């Protein structure tokens, strides 16, 4: 770079130094999603916010710390009290527009945190680029535009702050505080210590041994405390079935083959997210049973490309690039279905809107009793009792005792206000618990 070209670049960086850089990133994050202010409540917003007594009552601000994220009558699943606290605070102010406005603020804050971390590691230009890409990336649409996506925004913000404090400030107190807030927002924050440790491993902000031991001890205390409280709150609830329908009845090998095949989707969503959809047909998310399946080979190629890039960055001592590549893997691994099957595949929904959809799904997931119970729910809603009874018999043949699935389906019927269908499902539950009454 010549002296004449370097001078404008220096002036440009000086112009964005300090608060101006963060103002540009925050404005971008906010303006891109401005249309979300006109959204109402949709999908899980209804059960988590509108029908949650802890959101409607001021006492919920402290009671949520001893309650599950999903109410007990709909399974008592997950523990995210800090997210519920923010909804309760929003409810004191206004309706849906205010909830969405606060989501935009969380997204702007997370984008600014990304910009700040990148600026500290690589400079002003990198900070601007990273902040703008994070603010505008289409993969964040659902997290920002759907109110309950706030848990994602919160854990994203606290994760970046924890990494910033651990790698740049080397502050045990601030990094651990951010970890605790992240865990109370969403479980994904459990990956934070591994990300910080990876940064130290590649040579970024490695603390002296005594401080490193303090970090590890603080993480252990926070982790143990969180695990104990979470267990105390959730152990008495039925929860939800933690296996995605595509994995129902599948062995460990097909699950891992399918998980590796899904890496092609992950790569597409991160690099070229041209198409985003709320729902996917069950036929688009089917089990991979052979290593010769083209989907598996494409996913394996994506994994290999990631490995080559990581190895190249490590050999060239490109520390920040190596940390970024490792961060992707560490953050995704807990939900990747590689270590254990999780409740989703690529975190995308399959439709459960009508009887026809359930019956199509059953042709694909023919070993999943939950699909049959959902179809029975739809049949009762359509007043087709004989079909519902037949579907329930098929479900019993597959799951034997289906108490948890029946409770969850009945709770879902109550949430949508269909008490008659809920009664039918609860009657089926009583037959399961007292088979002599059949």
Phi and psi in degrees as a GROMACS rama.xvg file:
@    title "Ramachandran Plot"
@    xaxis  label "Phi"
@    yaxis  label "Psi"
@TYPE xy
-79.0121  166.709  UNK-2
-64.7063  -35.5308  UNK-3
-69.738  -33.4239  UNK-4
-80.576  -26.9516  UNK-5
-71.0592  -32.1332  UNK-6
-63.6871  -48.1298  UNK-7
-60.9461  -37.2304  UNK-8
-63.1575  -41.1679  UNK-9
-65.2235  -40.7675  UNK-10
-64.9106  -38.0246  UNK-11
-63.5148  -42.9701  UNK-12
-68.267  -38.053  UNK-13
-64.3081  -35.8736  UNK-14
-64.4485  -28.5247  UNK-15
-102.364  8.66264  UNK-16
-67.6191  143.975  UNK-17
73.708  -137.695  UNK-18
-66.2762  -23.9739  UNK-19
-64.4649  -40.3841  UNK-20
-58.2161  -47.6178  UNK-21
-71.1889  -30.8948  UNK-22
-65.9748  -40.8867  UNK-23
-63.1979  -45.9312  UNK-24
-64.4068  -45.1092  UNK-25
-63.2132  -42.2391  UNK-26
-63.0778  -40.7691  UNK-27
-62.1994  -48.0801  UNK-28
-59.7372  -38.3505  UNK-29
-75.9761  -46.8374  UNK-30
-68.5874  -35.7781  UNK-31
-60.7402  -35.3346  UNK-32
-103.486  18.2433  UNK-33
-58.8537  -33.0004  UNK-34
-62.89  -20.3086  UNK-35
-65.5448  -18.5172  UNK-36
-61.4791  -23.9959  UNK-37
-92.4225  1.2361  UNK-38
-72.3943  152.298  UNK-39
-97.5368  -150.691  UNK-40
-96.6827  136.2  UNK-41
-145.174  161.945  UNK-42
51.3211  -127.536  UNK-43
-70.2199  -11.3478  UNK-44
-54.277  -36.0018  UNK-45
-66.7367  -47.536  UNK-46
-75.6635  -38.8342  UNK-47
-78.8467  -31.786  UNK-48
-112.94  -60.2268  UNK-49
-66.1448  -35.6048  UNK-50
-106.279  19.7906  UNK-51
-103.542  112.721  UNK-52
-62.3411  -24.5996  UNK-53
-73.3097  -22.5863  UNK-54
-78.2041  -36.2416  UNK-55
-77.7262  -24.8885  UNK-56
-109.515  138.31  UNK-57
-56.4882  -29.9926  UNK-58
-63.5018  -19.4679  UNK-59
-63.6362  -19.3912  UNK-60
-61.3854  -27.6132  UNK-61
-114.67  -25.3231  UNK-62
-69.1977  -25.4549  UNK-63
-64.0747  -19.2282  UNK-64
-73.3799  -11.2361  UNK-65
-119.606  21.8111  UNK-66
-128.72  155.79  UNK-67
-76.6587  161.07  UNK-68
-64.9101  -52.9366  UNK-69
-84.555  135.159  UNK-70
-60.4359  152.299  UNK-71
-55.2756  -36.3023  UNK-72
-70.0744  -12.0127  UNK-73
-116.649  29.1911  UNK-74
113.508  -21.8805  UNK-75
60.5522  45.6094  UNK-76
-98.2434  145.183  UNK-77
69.7537  160.723  UNK-78
-137.887  100.796  UNK-79
-138.762  63.3068  UNK-80
-64.9499  -33.4065  UNK-81
-66.347  -35.875  UNK-82
-62.1296  -43.043  UNK-83
-64.9813  -36.0525  UNK-84
-58.6514  -43.236  UNK-85
-65.8646  -34.8379  UNK-86
-66.7236  -40.215  UNK-87
-63.7517  -38.7633  UNK-88
-65.2162  -40.693  UNK-89
-62.1084  -39.4649  UNK-90
-64.2375  -22.3485  UNK-91
-74.1696  -15.2526  UNK-92
-102.644  -59.3764  UNK-93
-160.716  -172.272  UNK-94
-87.9428  -150.533  UNK-95
-53.4737  -43.5732  UNK-96
-56.6368  -38.7365  UNK-97
-67.9745  -41.4831  UNK-98
-56.5007  -45.1892  UNK-99
-68.8481  -36.0258  UNK-100
-60.7317  -42.8493  UNK-101
-65.7608  -36.7297  UNK-102
-57.4133  -42.5897  UNK-103
-62.7519  -36.6382  UNK-104
-65.7051  -42.0986  UNK-105
-62.3137  -42.5258  UNK-106
-64.7928  -41.6219  UNK-107
-62.3144  -41.6518  UNK-108
-64.0398  -42.2639  UNK-109
-64.1382  -39.4247  UNK-110
-64.7943  -41.0862  UNK-111
-64.5972  -39.4254  UNK-112
-63.0268  -40.6904  UNK-113
-61.8749  -44.7178  UNK-114
-61.8423  -40.8599  UNK-115
-65.0657  -42.6723  UNK-116
-64.5091  -46.6365  UNK-117
-63.6147  -37.7434  UNK-118
-64.1038  -42.1708  UNK-119
-66.0814  -33.7056  UNK-120
-85.6503  -34.8973  UNK-121
-130.847  -9.71636  UNK-122
113.497  176.98  UNK-123
-63.9985  -46.4221  UNK-124
-60.1052  -44.2852  UNK-125
-65.5765  -38.026  UNK-126
-61.5827  -43.6462  UNK-127
-64.0058  -47.1289  UNK-128
-61.9417  -47.6602  UNK-129
-63.3661  -42.9118  UNK-130
-63.5279  -42.9006  UNK-131
-69.3887  -40.9319  UNK-132
-63.0954  -44.8544  UNK-133
-63.2377  -42.3869  UNK-134
-64.3441  -35.9778  UNK-135
-102.467  -4.48775  UNK-136
-62.9687  127.185  UNK-137
-62.3109  -21.7635  UNK-138
-65.2351  -14.8941  UNK-139
-88.842  1.29414  UNK-140
-55.2308  -51.7908  UNK-141
-65.7815  -38.3327  UNK-142
-62.1921  -35.0668  UNK-143
-86.9695  -44.8465  UNK-144
-80.735  -18.8755  UNK-145
-104.801  128.852  UNK-146
-58.1669  -45.094  UNK-147
-70.0457  -8.61241  UNK-148
-65.6562  -8.67301  UNK-149
-56.591  -33.0906  UNK-150
-57.7085  -37.3595  UNK-151
-65.2955  -43.3666  UNK-152
-63.526  -42.3701  UNK-153
-66.0565  -47.2753  UNK-154
-67.7608  -30.9898  UNK-155
-64.2113  -46.1996  UNK-156
-61.6362  -50.1551  UNK-157
-67.0418  -31.1091  UNK-158
-65.194  -46.5102  UNK-159
-64.7606  -40.667  UNK-160
-63.5311  -39.6445  UNK-161
-64.657  -41.9267  UNK-162
-66.9537  -42.6853  UNK-163
-58.1127  -47.2107  UNK-164
-68.0974  -33.5331  UNK-165
-77.5855  -38.662  UNK-166
-91.544  -40.8421  UNK-167
-93.2061  -50.2272  UNK-168
-84.1835  -21.7878  UNK-169
51.853  42.1506  UNK-170
-101.214  112.128  UNK-171
-63.3151  -42.9381  UNK-172
-65.0209  -50.6192  UNK-173
-68.1648  -40.6096  UNK-174
-66.2648  -41.1323  UNK-175
-69.2564  -36.9952  UNK-176
-62.4903  -42.8814  UNK-177
-64.6862  -38.2334  UNK-178
-60.0326  -46.2104  UNK-179
-62.0971  -44.7088  UNK-180
-63.8924  -37.509  UNK-181
-64.4211  -43.8254  UNK-182
-62.6903  -36.032  UNK-183
-75.7221  -11.7652  UNK-184
-93.1157  -45.5614  UNK-185
-164.085  150.176  UNK-186
-63.9135  -23.2625  UNK-187
-55.9108  -23.0847  UNK-188
-62.051  -13.4681  UNK-189
-60.5377  -18.6488  UNK-190
-80.3778  -9.69688  UNK-191
-57.959  -49.5292  UNK-192
-57.2731  -38.3461  UNK-193
-65.9152  -36.1267  UNK-194
-67.0001  -44.2203  UNK-195
-63.4826  -44.3471  UNK-196
-61.8901  -36.7525  UNK-197
-65.0312  -39.7345  UNK-198
-59.1468  -43.9842  UNK-199
-62.7112  -39.471  UNK-200
-62.0916  -39.0788  UNK-201
-83.3679  -2.26959  UNK-202
100.151  21.9934  UNK-203
-104.625  117.232  UNK-204
58.3983  36.4212  UNK-205
-69.6125  123.413  UNK-206
-83.1024  165.438  UNK-207
-64.7835  164.977  UNK-208
-59.1741  -40.7197  UNK-209
-64.1641  -42.2857  UNK-210
-70.8023  -35.9244  UNK-211
-59.5963  -42.9988  UNK-212
-62.7653  -36.1279  UNK-213
-65.0801  -40.4629  UNK-214
-59.3154  -50.307  UNK-215
-60.8587  -42.4725  UNK-216
-64.3472  -41.8348  UNK-217
-64.1155  -42.2172  UNK-218
-61.6145  -41.0931  UNK-219
-63.9011  -42.6043  UNK-220
-64.2749  -48.0609  UNK-221
-63.0711  -43.8056  UNK-222
-63.1924  -44.6851  UNK-223
-65.8933  -42.6975  UNK-224
-63.5225  -44.1706  UNK-225
-63.0332  -45.2773  UNK-226
-61.4575  -40.3002  UNK-227
-66.4402  -45.4327  UNK-228
-65.6681  -43.3381  UNK-229
-60.8926  -43.164  UNK-230
-64.543  -43.305  UNK-231
-60.5171  -35.7221  UNK-232
-78.2703  -39.0233  UNK-233
-100.183  -17.638  UNK-234
-63.5311  -23.9008  UNK-235
-87.7269  -2.19062  UNK-236
-99.1118  158.492  UNK-237
-74.4939  -30.7235  UNK-238
67.9872  -164.708  UNK-239
-118.92  162.407  UNK-240
-65.897  123.313  UNK-241
-92.8815  21.3677  UNK-242
-120.791  130.096  UNK-243
-61.6091  145.444  UNK-244
-52.5939  -35.4399  UNK-245
-63.1075  -23.5741  UNK-246
-96.2415  -0.10259  UNK-247
-61.6914  121.808  UNK-248
78.1993  0.644082  UNK-249
-85.2598  149.351  UNK-250
-79.8499  173.688  UNK-251
-63.882  -32.3695  UNK-252
-69.2193  -51.671  UNK-253
-59.593  -34.6237  UNK-254
-60.6661  -45.6772  UNK-255
-70.3119  -37.241  UNK-256
-62.0007  -42.4367  UNK-257
-66.9437  -38.8909  UNK-258
-64.0074  -40.6096  UNK-259
-68.2182  -38.5808  UNK-260
-59.8454  -34.1002  UNK-261
-67.5275  -16.1337  UNK-262
-63.5284  -24.1675  UNK-263
-64.8552  -39.5299  UNK-264
-65.7934  -40.787  UNK-265
-61.666  -45.5576  UNK-266
-60.9757  -42.2084  UNK-267
-63.5613  -43.4332  UNK-268
-67.0803  -31.6578  UNK-269
-80.5953  -38.5287  UNK-270
-100.677  -40.2268  UNK-271
-141.045  67.8814  UNK-272
-80.7596  61.9009  UNK-273
-68.1632  -36.2452  UNK-274
-118.61  123.622  UNK-275
-125.118  136.016  UNK-276
-136.985  148.727  UNK-277
-72.1164  -44.4257  UNK-278
-119.328  146.687  UNK-279
-122.355  142.794  UNK-280
-64.4927  145.449  UNK-281
-56.4269  -28.7425  UNK-282
-68.3185  -16.6678  UNK-283
-88.9901  -7.99346  UNK-284
-131.88  75.7266  UNK-285
-111.576  163.915  UNK-286
-70.7647  138.829  UNK-287
-99.3232  119.964  UNK-288
-112.024  -7.27262  UNK-289
-133.012  139.292  UNK-290
-68.6472  -7.45253  UNK-291
-92.7015  -2.95179  UNK-292
-63.1196  133.618  UNK-293
-58.625  -34.2994  UNK-294
-63.911  -40.4853  UNK-295
-65.5956  -41.6782  UNK-296
-65.4863  -37.5205  UNK-297
-67.2585  -44.1372  UNK-298
-61.7925  -40.6467  UNK-299
-63.7628  -37.518  UNK-300
-63.6014  -40.1479  UNK-301
-62.5152  -41.7929  UNK-302
-63.016  -40.6963  UNK-303
-65.4424  -40.7396  UNK-304
-61.8189  -43.2293  UNK-305
-60.0536  -43.7358  UNK-306
-63.5262  -40.444  UNK-307
-64.327  -44.5317  UNK-308
-62.5302  -42.1095  UNK-309
-64.0961  -44.2998  UNK-310
-62.961  -40.0688  UNK-311
-63.8686  -45.3786  UNK-312
-62.8077  -38.5176  UNK-313
-66.608  -44.5964  UNK-314
-67.1109  -35.8262  UNK-315
-86.0217  4.89885  UNK-316
57.4959  36.0703  UNK-317
-86.7611  83.2162  UNK-318
-64.3439  -43.7027  UNK-319
-67.9513  -41.7172  UNK-320
-62.5355  -40.94  UNK-321
-63.0782  -42.0361  UNK-322
-63.1693  -42.8265  UNK-323
-61.1364  -43.9663  UNK-324
-65.4459  -41.412  UNK-325
-67.072  -36.9601  UNK-326
-57.5897  -43.5813  UNK-327
-56.6575  -48.3897  UNK-328
-67.1802  -43.3706  UNK-329
-64.2803  -42.6146  UNK-330
-68.7201  -33.895  UNK-331
-85.5941  -27.1252  UNK-332
-53.9603  -42.7586  UNK-333
-61.2345  -23.646  UNK-334
-114.233  15.2143  UNK-335
-83.4828  -7.52281  UNK-336
65.78  17.5839  UNK-337
-90.8364  -42.3831  UNK-338
-78.9737  -38.8778  UNK-339
-160.959  152.919  UNK-340
-67.3619  133.442  UNK-341
-107.475  -178.38  UNK-342
-79.3479  -3.99415  UNK-343
-140.615  161.359  UNK-344
-122.319  115.685  UNK-345
59.7418  21.0787  UNK-346
53.2063  33.4801  UNK-347
-121.702  149.06  UNK-348
-86.0096  153.385  UNK-349
-112.256  143.539  UNK-350
-70.9952  140.27  UNK-351
-135.941  53.554  UNK-352
-99.3976  -21.292  UNK-353
-154.358  165.637  UNK-354
-57.7834  -41.6177  UNK-355
-59.7425  -41.4769  UNK-356
-64.0146  -39.6215  UNK-357
-64.4109  -41.6364  UNK-358
-67.432  -35.2044  UNK-359
-66.0351  -42.8988  UNK-360
-61.7953  -36.3418  UNK-361
-65.2747  -31.1773  UNK-362
-63.9847  -25.6289  UNK-363
-95.6666  -46.8652  UNK-364
-103.422  63.1906  UNK-365
-74.1225  -3.64314  UNK-366
-107.823  4.1629  UNK-367
-98.2869  106.34  UNK-368
-65.3998  -25.2157  UNK-369
-63.4073  -34.1052  UNK-370
-64.3185  -41.1005  UNK-371
-67.0081  -39.3513  UNK-372
-66.2864  -39.9984  UNK-373
-63.0434  -39.4101  UNK-374
-64.6995  -37.8771  UNK-375
-63.2071  -40.7835  UNK-376
-54.7978  -49.3817  UNK-377
-63.5698  -37.6484  UNK-378
-66.6478  -42.0774  UNK-379
-62.8197  -37.8781  UNK-380
-61.3822  -34.4811  UNK-381
-88.3256  8.10177  UNK-382
62.362  34.7091  UNK-383
-108.608  73.3091  UNK-384
-64.3017  -39.6624  UNK-385
-62.2144  -43.3012  UNK-386
-64.3385  -41.0202  UNK-387
-60.844  -44.0584  UNK-388
-61.8431  -40.48  UNK-389
-64.1076  -42.7082  UNK-390
-63.6739  -38.3179  UNK-391
-66.1139  -37.3058  UNK-392
-63.191  -41.004  UNK-393
-65.1308  -37.3059  UNK-394
-64.08  -44.1805  UNK-395
-61.5163  -34.4388  UNK-396
-65.9857  -23.0989  UNK-397
-97.2608  -34.5194  UNK-398
-111.229  -4.71981  UNK-399
67.9946  -93.0996  UNK-400
-104.782  117.337  UNK-401
-110.498  33.9831  UNK-402
-58.1977  -49.214  UNK-403
-62.2461  -43.8163  UNK-404
-64.8327  -39.0314  UNK-405
-68.0169  -40.7246  UNK-406
-62.1249  -45.301  UNK-407
-63.9516  -41.0446  UNK-408
-68.0646  -38.9372  UNK-409
-65.2086  -39.9433  UNK-410
-62.865  -38.9958  UNK-411
-64.2554  -38.2582  UNK-412
-64.9245  -38.879  UNK-413
-65.4787  -39.2256  UNK-414
-59.7829  -40.4408  UNK-415
-84.5539  1.27221  UNK-416
88.1616  17.3166  UNK-417
-103.371  80.7391  UNK-418
-66.1898  -34.6851  UNK-419
-64.2275  -44.0901  UNK-420
-66.81  -38.9535  UNK-421
-59.7109  -40.7238  UNK-422
-62.3811  -40.6481  UNK-423
-62.1727  -41.994  UNK-424
-68.1511  -39.345  UNK-425
-67.9199  -33.8727  UNK-426
-62.8489  -41.2268  UNK-427
-62.96  -35.8611  UNK-428
-64.1434  -41.9247  UNK-429
-62.2755  -35.3857  UNK-430
-67.2061  -34.183  UNK-431
-66.4461  -40.8701  UNK-432
-77.7047  -26.5719  UNK-433
-130.215  72.2096  UNK-434
-60.6946  -19.2258  UNK-435
-68.114  -15.9136  UNK-436
-84.7946  -3.89416  UNK-437
